[in-house]
Amino acid sequence: MKIAVIGAGIVGLSTANWLKNYGQETVLFDMHEPGSQTSFGNAGTYAQYANIPTNSPSFLYLFPYLLLNRNSPLFIQTFHIPKLIPWLFQFLKNSKRDKVNDTSNKLTSLLKLIEEGYADLFKDAKCYDYLTREAVLYVWSNKFFYNAAKKDFAKRTETGSEITILNKDQISDLEPNINNIFCGGALFEGSYFANNPKKVSESLFNLFLSKGGLFKKEEVLDIIQEGNQISLKTNESTEQFDKIVICAGIWSKNITSKIEENVPLEAERGYHLMYPELIHTIKRPISWQERGLYFTPMSNGLRTAGTVEFAGLSPKKNQRVINFLDRSTRSVFKNAESPSESWLGYRPSTPDSIPVIGQSEKNPYIYFCFGHQHVGWTLGGISGKLIAQKMSTNKTDLDLSPFSIKRFIK
């Protein structure tokens, strides 16, 4: 079959590679360079334990704190509030305890398989030099939030993760170069991280090309059904395919709307700052949980990444967010200078914190693989493998019905 993959982030690159492994003629489309968007700027963690969604029963009473506290990672631009309300209403509906438990179980089923999605790709792409096998460390500076988080540890271990609880002194033993302002921590054994996400994406892209895959740097404008085939119209050409899979992150919403399949997808804007002078300061990613950010030791310096900002797809950076990240970094790393760069990206988020993986309800030749929110870098490999299995053999290692777009159809 001739298959088009729309989107060349980590999910699209993984999907394209797995489709080639299953013997499909595959063309990859993106209006940007592969791996240059949201996949470029993340914290780099492969977080097998990340089965606790952002939806939470405590969200309602914490919302005023999150919105008003100067040390909160949540930012909402007032101009975007009218557009955000419908999505936020669905998000709140999915914050009930039974819904959160259901979401956690579905995420767990995917997270258990992350190595099955990545192991072969990483080996074939020879990108292990860009991966560091040091476990992710979570830290808390507030005992209330620390004690609340510990209630979720048992649930996190269902993914196969082992958690080592640390006191203040043990945190200092692990990471002696930080200003230890934390009351407790947790080390997630078995997790690891990319010390250069860009190089990981480039390696996977080169692997795809080496298998005979084709990349076209074009913007997808429309999808047109023609009998048993569908055509993809771009700014450069129109081309026929047997099947199409949409892996375009937040831009998937615009593409699916062209086939009248509307997905409640919202952009969670995330930022990062780079501190080259802090290279080799820490050994592993450290996540300051109350502030919703990560300090990750990249190959070119320390990256401070995180926050959630709702402002749609506006390209304008919010200086308040940048100041928050910089202020937080300086409180933990006393030798921090002014950041050498700032970056803004867009996480594709569904209101139930579950990705959309499966077949279109409108067109049997169109498939979806997007909406991974905060765990796209972690789940890209297995999501790509599962959707490639579905398209190639109609048999998958995991039942995909819980991830179907049907859940959003009334």
Backbone torsions as a table, in degrees:
resi	resn	phi	psi	omega
1	MET	NA	153.7	174.4
2	LYS	-103.5	118.6	-172.5
3	ILE	-124.3	137.0	174.5
4	ALA	-101.9	132.3	173.7
5	VAL	-109.9	118.6	-179.9
6	ILE	-98.1	114.2	179.4
7	GLY	114.2	123.7	-175.8
8	ALA	-118.0	36.7	168.3
9	GLY	-82.9	-165.4	-176.2
10	ILE	-62.4	-35.1	179.6
11	VAL	-70.2	-45.9	179.6
12	GLY	-65.9	-41.1	178.7
13	LEU	-63.6	-41.3	178.2
14	SER	-65.7	-44.2	179.3
15	THR	-60.6	-45.9	-178.6
16	ALA	-62.0	-41.7	179.0
17	ASN	-66.0	-41.6	179.7
18	TRP	-68.1	-36.2	176.6
19	LEU	-62.1	-39.8	176.6
20	LYS	-64.8	-37.6	177.5
21	ASN	-62.1	-30.0	178.5
22	TYR	-91.5	12.3	170.5
23	GLY	83.1	19.6	-177.4
24	GLN	-93.9	143.5	170.4
25	GLU	-73.0	119.3	-168.7
26	THR	-128.4	131.2	175.7
27	VAL	-119.3	126.8	-177.8
28	LEU	-102.6	129.7	-178.5
29	PHE	-117.7	139.4	169.8
30	ASP	-164.2	142.1	178.5
31	MET	-79.5	-10.4	177.3
32	HIS	-114.8	169.8	174.6
33	GLU	-66.2	144.4	-179.9
34	PRO	-55.7	134.1	176.3
35	GLY	71.1	14.6	-173.4
36	SER	-96.7	-3.9	-176.4
37	GLN	-104.2	-124.8	-175.2
38	THR	-58.2	-34.0	178.9
39	SER	-65.7	-20.5	-179.6
40	PHE	-76.8	-39.0	-165.3
41	GLY	-102.4	9.0	-174.4
42	ASN	-74.2	179.4	178.9
43	ALA	-77.9	-9.6	172.9
44	GLY	82.7	6.8	-173.7
45	THR	-87.9	143.0	170.2
46	TYR	-103.3	95.2	-165.8
47	ALA	-103.3	82.6	-179.3
48	GLN	-60.0	-26.7	-175.5
49	TYR	-81.9	-4.4	-166.6
50	ALA	-81.6	58.5	-178.8
51	ASN	-102.0	7.5	176.3
52	ILE	-96.9	112.3	-174.4
53	PRO	-72.9	164.9	175.8
54	THR	-68.6	-26.1	172.3
55	ASN	-61.8	139.3	-177.9
56	SER	-157.8	143.2	175.8
57	PRO	-61.1	-23.1	-179.5
58	SER	-83.9	-4.7	-174.6
59	PHE	-59.8	-38.9	-175.9
60	LEU	-62.1	-45.9	-178.2
61	TYR	-81.5	-18.1	176.2
62	LEU	-87.2	-13.8	-174.0
63	PHE	-56.9	-46.2	177.8
64	PRO	-58.4	-40.6	177.9
65	TYR	-62.9	-46.7	-177.9
66	LEU	-62.8	-34.4	-176.2
67	LEU	-80.7	-32.0	-169.6
68	LEU	-108.6	-23.8	-177.5
69	ASN	-72.2	133.4	-176.7
70	ARG	-67.2	-16.3	178.7
71	ASN	-103.9	15.5	177.7
72	SER	-84.6	145.3	178.6
73	PRO	-83.7	1.0	-176.9
74	LEU	-97.7	130.7	177.4
75	PHE	-134.2	134.1	177.0
76	ILE	-129.3	123.4	176.6
77	GLN	-81.4	129.5	-174.5
78	THR	-59.8	-33.6	-177.9
79	PHE	-65.5	-19.7	-176.2
80	HIS	-96.7	-8.1	-174.8
81	ILE	-56.6	-47.0	-179.5
82	PRO	-56.7	-39.2	179.5
83	LYS	-74.7	-27.2	-175.8
84	LEU	-78.7	-28.2	-170.6
85	ILE	-53.8	-48.2	-179.3
86	PRO	-59.4	-42.3	179.2
87	TRP	-67.0	-42.2	-178.8
88	LEU	-64.8	-35.1	177.4
89	PHE	-62.5	-44.6	177.3
90	GLN	-65.7	-37.6	177.9
91	PHE	-59.3	-44.1	-179.9
92	LEU	-66.3	-37.9	177.4
93	LYS	-61.6	-32.4	179.9
94	ASN	-88.3	8.9	178.5
95	SER	-96.7	4.3	175.3
96	LYS	-72.0	151.4	-173.5
97	ARG	-55.4	-44.3	-178.3
98	ASP	-65.8	-37.4	178.6
99	LYS	-66.9	-42.1	-179.7
100	VAL	-63.5	-42.5	177.9
101	ASN	-62.2	-40.8	178.9
102	ASP	-64.2	-43.9	177.9
103	THR	-60.8	-44.8	-179.6
104	SER	-60.0	-41.1	179.3
105	ASN	-64.8	-39.5	-179.9
106	LYS	-68.5	-41.6	177.2
107	LEU	-64.7	-38.2	179.1
108	THR	-58.7	-41.7	-178.4
109	SER	-62.0	-34.4	176.9
110	LEU	-76.8	-43.9	-174.9
111	LEU	-64.9	-29.2	177.3
112	LYS	-63.3	-19.2	-172.6
113	LEU	-108.1	10.7	-171.6
114	ILE	-61.7	-35.5	-179.9
115	GLU	-70.2	-30.5	176.1
116	GLU	-66.1	-25.8	178.4
117	GLY	-83.8	-31.3	-172.7
118	TYR	-105.3	-29.9	-169.6
119	ALA	-52.7	-52.0	-178.5
120	ASP	-67.3	-39.1	179.9
121	LEU	-64.0	-46.2	-179.5
122	PHE	-63.6	-38.9	179.3
123	LYS	-65.5	-49.0	-176.9
124	ASP	-68.5	-32.8	-178.8
125	ALA	-82.5	-10.1	179.7
126	LYS	54.6	49.1	-177.3
127	CYS	-110.2	18.8	-178.4
128	TYR	-66.9	-21.8	175.7
129	ASP	-64.2	-19.6	-178.5
130	TYR	-98.5	7.6	179.0
131	LEU	-117.2	139.7	179.0
132	THR	-122.0	124.4	-175.7
133	ARG	-89.1	61.7	172.9
134	GLU	-118.2	134.0	-175.3
135	ALA	-69.8	148.2	178.0
136	VAL	-74.3	137.5	179.5
137	LEU	-111.3	122.7	171.6
138	TYR	-96.1	139.1	177.2
139	VAL	-133.8	151.2	179.4
140	TRP	-129.4	140.3	177.3
141	SER	-105.2	-1.4	-177.8
142	ASN	-128.6	122.7	-175.2
143	LYS	-64.5	-31.9	179.1
144	PHE	-61.8	-48.9	-179.2
145	PHE	-69.8	-34.2	177.8
146	TYR	-63.9	-47.2	-179.8
147	ASN	-66.1	-35.4	177.1
148	ALA	-66.5	-40.0	-178.7
149	ALA	-67.3	-34.3	-178.4
150	LYS	-62.8	-22.6	178.1
151	LYS	-65.5	-21.8	-179.0
152	ASP	-92.9	-5.4	-174.3
153	PHE	-61.4	-41.3	-179.8
154	ALA	-61.1	-39.4	178.6
155	LYS	-65.6	-38.5	-179.4
156	ARG	-64.7	-32.8	-178.4
157	THR	-69.8	-13.6	178.1
158	GLU	-65.6	-18.0	177.4
159	THR	-79.4	-7.2	-175.8
160	GLY	101.4	1.0	179.9
161	SER	-77.7	148.7	170.7
162	GLU	-109.5	136.7	-175.4
163	ILE	-118.8	126.2	175.1
164	THR	-106.6	118.0	-179.8
165	ILE	-81.9	134.6	-175.6
166	LEU	-121.7	143.7	171.5
167	ASN	-92.5	-178.8	-175.8
168	LYS	-58.9	-44.6	-178.5
169	ASP	-65.9	-37.8	179.9
170	GLN	-67.6	-32.5	174.4
171	ILE	-62.2	-43.9	179.0
172	SER	-65.2	-35.0	177.8
173	ASP	-63.5	-39.9	179.9
174	LEU	-72.9	-44.0	-175.0
175	GLU	-130.0	79.6	-174.4
176	PRO	-70.9	-12.7	-174.6
177	ASN	-92.3	1.9	178.5
178	ILE	-95.6	157.9	170.3
179	ASN	-81.0	102.7	-170.6
180	ASN	-79.1	93.3	178.1
181	ILE	-103.4	19.2	-170.4
182	PHE	-106.3	147.8	-178.1
183	CYS	-94.9	-18.0	-178.9
184	GLY	-171.0	165.7	-179.0
185	GLY	-154.6	174.4	177.9
186	ALA	-145.4	129.7	178.5
187	LEU	-103.0	123.6	-176.4
188	PHE	-96.5	92.0	-176.7
189	GLU	-61.3	137.8	179.0
190	GLY	95.8	-18.4	174.3
191	SER	-75.7	162.5	178.8
192	TYR	-156.0	-174.1	-176.2
193	PHE	-152.0	161.3	174.1
194	ALA	-91.8	123.9	177.2
195	ASN	-84.4	-3.7	175.7
196	ASN	-156.8	82.3	-178.0
197	PRO	-55.3	-35.0	-179.8
198	LYS	-61.4	-42.4	-179.5
199	LYS	-67.9	-34.1	176.5
200	VAL	-62.0	-47.6	179.0
201	SER	-62.6	-42.6	179.3
202	GLU	-62.3	-39.0	179.0
203	SER	-64.4	-42.8	178.7
204	LEU	-67.6	-35.8	177.7
205	PHE	-65.7	-45.1	179.2
206	ASN	-64.6	-34.9	175.9
207	LEU	-62.1	-43.8	178.6
208	PHE	-59.8	-44.8	179.3
209	LEU	-64.4	-38.2	-178.9
210	SER	-66.0	-22.3	177.9
211	LYS	-85.9	1.2	-179.0
212	GLY	96.4	8.3	177.4
213	GLY	-70.5	155.9	-178.1
214	LEU	-120.5	134.6	177.1
215	PHE	-113.5	134.9	175.5
216	LYS	-125.3	117.2	178.3
217	LYS	-82.2	83.2	-176.2
218	GLU	-140.1	153.0	177.5
219	GLU	-92.1	126.5	178.7
220	VAL	-77.4	124.2	-177.2
221	LEU	-103.9	-31.9	-176.4
222	ASP	-162.8	158.3	172.8
223	ILE	-121.3	125.3	-174.3
224	ILE	-122.2	123.8	178.7
225	GLN	-85.7	132.8	179.9
226	GLU	-135.9	90.4	-178.1
227	GLY	64.7	-126.2	179.5
228	ASN	-88.2	5.0	177.5
229	GLN	-124.6	162.3	176.7
230	ILE	-127.8	149.3	-179.6
231	SER	-111.8	143.2	176.6
232	LEU	-108.6	119.4	178.9
233	LYS	-100.6	125.5	178.0
234	THR	-119.3	-178.4	177.4
235	ASN	-71.6	-7.2	-178.8
236	GLU	-113.1	-32.2	-172.0
237	SER	-163.8	177.4	171.6
238	THR	-126.6	129.1	-173.4
239	GLU	-137.5	140.9	-179.3
240	GLN	-88.3	144.7	177.3
241	PHE	-140.1	158.0	174.5
242	ASP	-79.2	-37.6	178.6
243	LYS	-146.2	157.4	178.4
244	ILE	-133.7	139.8	173.0
245	VAL	-124.6	131.7	-176.9
246	ILE	-99.1	114.5	-178.5
247	CYS	-129.0	39.8	-167.9
248	ALA	-95.5	21.3	177.7
249	GLY	58.6	-135.9	-177.3
250	ILE	-63.9	-26.6	179.9
251	TRP	-75.2	-7.1	176.8
252	SER	-62.6	-32.0	-177.9
253	LYS	-60.0	-42.4	180.0
254	ASN	-66.4	-37.2	-178.4
255	ILE	-72.7	-43.7	-179.5
256	THR	-65.9	-29.1	179.2
257	SER	-64.8	-23.2	180.0
258	LYS	-71.9	-20.0	174.7
259	ILE	-107.8	19.6	175.8
260	GLU	59.1	38.7	176.0
261	GLU	-121.5	93.7	-172.1
262	ASN	-89.3	123.0	-178.4
263	VAL	-108.9	131.5	177.9
264	PRO	-75.1	78.7	-176.7
265	LEU	-109.5	128.8	-178.6
266	GLU	-123.0	145.4	178.3
267	ALA	-85.1	118.4	169.0
268	GLU	-96.5	107.1	-177.2
269	ARG	-75.4	128.1	177.1
270	GLY	-120.7	153.7	-176.1
271	TYR	-125.3	161.3	162.6
272	HIS	-144.8	154.1	174.0
273	LEU	-122.8	149.6	179.1
274	MET	-116.0	138.6	179.4
275	TYR	-128.1	88.3	-176.0
276	PRO	-62.8	-28.4	-178.9
277	GLU	-70.9	-15.2	-178.8
278	LEU	-97.7	19.1	178.0
279	ILE	-62.4	138.1	179.3
280	HIS	68.4	15.4	179.6
281	THR	-74.9	-37.6	177.5
282	ILE	-126.9	162.7	-176.1
283	LYS	-98.3	-20.2	-170.2
284	ARG	-144.0	163.6	172.5
285	PRO	-64.9	134.8	175.6
286	ILE	-118.2	121.7	-179.7
287	SER	-105.0	115.0	174.6
288	TRP	-83.4	101.1	-165.8
289	GLN	-65.4	-43.7	-178.5
290	GLU	-62.1	-27.0	-177.1
291	ARG	-100.6	1.8	173.5
292	GLY	59.7	38.3	-178.0
293	LEU	-137.6	163.0	179.0
294	TYR	-123.1	142.5	166.1
295	PHE	-108.2	112.6	-176.0
296	THR	-118.3	129.0	178.2
297	PRO	-79.1	95.6	179.0
298	MET	-85.7	168.5	-178.2
299	SER	-66.3	-19.8	-178.6
300	ASN	-113.8	17.1	178.3
301	GLY	135.2	-173.2	178.8
302	LEU	-87.0	131.4	175.6
303	ARG	-108.1	125.9	171.2
304	THR	-102.6	115.6	-173.1
305	ALA	-131.5	150.0	175.2
306	GLY	145.3	-152.8	-175.8
307	THR	74.5	160.8	173.7
308	VAL	-130.1	119.0	177.0
309	GLU	-125.6	131.7	175.7
310	PHE	-102.3	107.9	178.7
311	ALA	-152.0	24.3	-179.7
312	GLY	64.6	-146.6	-178.0
313	LEU	-101.2	23.4	176.0
314	SER	-58.0	132.6	179.8
315	PRO	-81.7	-5.4	-175.7
316	LYS	-78.0	127.9	177.4
317	LYS	-78.2	145.8	179.5
318	ASN	-95.8	115.0	-177.7
319	GLN	-63.9	-28.1	176.8
320	ARG	-61.8	-39.5	178.8
321	VAL	-67.7	-44.7	179.4
322	ILE	-60.8	-42.3	178.5
323	ASN	-63.9	-38.8	178.5
324	PHE	-62.0	-46.3	179.3
325	LEU	-63.9	-42.7	-179.0
326	ASP	-67.2	-42.3	179.1
327	ARG	-62.7	-41.2	179.2
328	SER	-65.0	-41.5	179.6
329	THR	-61.9	-44.7	-177.5
330	ARG	-67.2	-25.1	179.1
331	SER	-75.2	-20.4	-179.5
332	VAL	-104.8	-30.7	-178.3
333	PHE	-121.5	100.9	-172.9
334	LYS	-67.7	-22.3	-178.9
335	ASN	-91.7	8.8	-179.2
336	ALA	-65.4	133.8	173.9
337	GLU	-102.5	-169.0	177.6
338	SER	-66.6	139.2	-179.0
339	PRO	-61.4	142.9	-178.6
340	SER	-80.2	-21.4	179.3
341	GLU	-158.2	155.5	171.7
342	SER	-128.0	149.5	-174.6
343	TRP	-139.9	147.7	178.6
344	LEU	-130.0	133.5	176.5
345	GLY	-138.3	177.3	-171.7
346	TYR	-130.0	107.8	176.0
347	ARG	-76.5	134.4	177.5
348	PRO	-86.8	111.0	-170.4
349	SER	-120.9	128.9	171.8
350	THR	-89.3	157.9	-177.7
351	PRO	-72.2	-11.2	177.3
352	ASP	-108.2	7.1	176.9
353	SER	64.2	21.4	-179.9
354	ILE	-118.0	133.5	178.9
355	PRO	-69.1	161.9	175.1
356	VAL	-99.6	113.0	-179.2
357	ILE	-134.6	114.0	179.7
358	GLY	154.8	-162.6	-173.1
359	GLN	-94.8	146.1	175.2
360	SER	-64.0	147.3	174.9
361	GLU	-86.2	-17.7	-177.5
362	LYS	-92.4	-30.9	-173.5
363	ASN	-145.7	116.6	-175.4
364	PRO	-67.9	-8.8	-179.7
365	TYR	-97.2	1.9	-178.6
366	ILE	-115.7	137.2	-178.2
367	TYR	-128.5	159.8	-176.5
368	PHE	-125.0	145.1	173.2
369	CYS	-156.9	83.9	-176.5
370	PHE	-159.5	177.3	176.0
371	GLY	84.6	36.4	-174.2
372	HIS	-85.9	-0.9	174.0
373	GLN	54.8	-119.0	-174.8
374	HIS	-88.4	-2.9	-173.6
375	VAL	-121.5	24.8	178.9
376	GLY	-64.2	-40.7	179.7
377	TRP	-64.7	-34.2	179.0
378	THR	-75.2	-43.1	-171.0
379	LEU	-97.7	0.3	-177.2
380	GLY	-56.2	-44.5	-176.2
381	GLY	-64.7	-51.1	-177.7
382	ILE	-71.2	-35.1	176.7
383	SER	-62.1	-43.2	178.9
384	GLY	-64.1	-38.8	179.1
385	LYS	-66.0	-44.5	-177.0
386	LEU	-65.4	-43.3	-178.4
387	ILE	-71.8	-31.7	175.7
388	ALA	-66.9	-38.5	175.6
389	GLN	-62.6	-44.8	-179.1
390	LYS	-60.2	-43.1	-177.0
391	MET	-74.6	-30.0	-172.9
392	SER	-93.8	-38.1	-172.9
393	THR	-127.9	-12.5	-175.8
394	ASN	63.0	17.3	174.6
395	LYS	-126.5	129.8	-175.8
396	THR	-126.2	153.9	179.3
397	ASP	-69.0	-15.0	-178.5
398	LEU	-142.2	138.6	176.6
399	ASP	-62.0	121.4	-176.6
400	LEU	-91.3	-2.8	-176.5
401	SER	-58.7	-34.4	178.5
402	PRO	-65.5	-15.7	-176.5
403	PHE	-106.5	8.5	-176.6
404	SER	-69.2	152.8	175.4
405	ILE	-68.2	-12.4	-179.6
406	LYS	-55.5	-29.9	-176.2
407	ARG	-64.8	-16.6	-179.8
408	PHE	-101.8	0.1	-177.9
409	ILE	-97.5	123.2	-178.0
410	LYS	-92.0	NA	NA
